[in-house]
Amino acid sequence: MLKTGTKNIDVGILQFKLKSLGYYNGNADMIYGNKTQNAVKKYQKANDLKVDGIVGKNTWKKIF
């Protein structure tokens, strides 16, 4: 599970993927901050997922 405050390589991978999909415009810095959370929420809303800004199993599976 990835959420605000998480710092690891998985966050960097998530940011890179969200950027390639047009939801994230920052650098892949491996820090799950507000920019990443907002991008995740936009992605979740556009893809009929629970909009909570947390990347759990369902969001991760849909993104990848």
C-alpha positions as CSV (number, residue, x, y, z in Angstrom):
1,M,0.0,0.0,0.0
2,L,1.3,3.4,-1.0
3,K,0.0,6.6,0.7
4,T,1.2,10.1,1.7
5,G,4.5,9.9,3.5
6,T,5.7,6.7,1.8
7,K,9.2,7.0,0.4
8,N,10.5,4.1,-1.7
9,I,11.2,2.8,-5.2
10,D,7.6,1.7,-5.6
11,V,6.5,5.3,-5.3
12,G,9.0,6.3,-8.0
13,I,7.6,3.6,-10.3
14,L,4.1,4.8,-9.6
15,Q,5.1,8.4,-10.4
16,F,6.7,7.4,-13.6
17,K,3.7,5.4,-14.7
18,L,1.2,8.1,-13.7
19,K,3.4,10.6,-15.7
20,S,3.3,8.4,-18.8
21,L,-0.5,8.2,-18.5
22,G,-0.8,12.0,-18.2
23,Y,-1.8,12.2,-14.5
24,Y,1.4,13.4,-12.9
25,N,3.7,16.2,-14.0
26,G,6.4,16.2,-11.4
27,N,9.7,14.3,-11.2
28,A,9.8,10.7,-10.0
29,D,11.4,11.6,-6.6
30,M,10.2,8.4,-4.8
31,I,8.3,10.6,-2.2
32,Y,4.5,10.2,-2.0
33,G,3.5,13.8,-1.4
34,N,0.6,16.0,-2.3
35,K,1.4,16.0,-6.0
36,T,1.4,12.2,-6.1
37,Q,-1.7,11.9,-4.0
38,N,-3.6,14.4,-6.3
39,A,-2.5,12.5,-9.4
40,V,-3.6,9.2,-7.8
41,K,-7.0,10.7,-7.0
42,K,-7.4,11.9,-10.6
43,Y,-6.5,8.5,-11.9
44,Q,-8.9,6.8,-9.5
45,K,-11.8,9.1,-10.4
46,A,-11.2,8.6,-14.1
47,N,-11.1,4.8,-13.7
48,D,-14.1,4.2,-11.5
49,L,-12.0,3.3,-8.4
50,K,-12.5,4.4,-4.8
51,V,-11.1,7.9,-4.7
52,D,-9.0,8.0,-1.6
53,G,-5.5,8.9,-2.8
54,I,-4.2,5.6,-1.5
55,V,-2.7,3.0,-3.9
56,G,-3.9,-0.3,-2.7
57,K,-4.3,-3.6,-4.5
58,N,-7.1,-2.5,-6.8
59,T,-5.5,0.8,-7.9
60,W,-2.1,-0.7,-8.4
61,K,-3.6,-3.6,-10.5
62,K,-5.5,-1.1,-12.7
63,I,-2.5,1.2,-13.2
64,F,-0.2,-1.7,-14.2
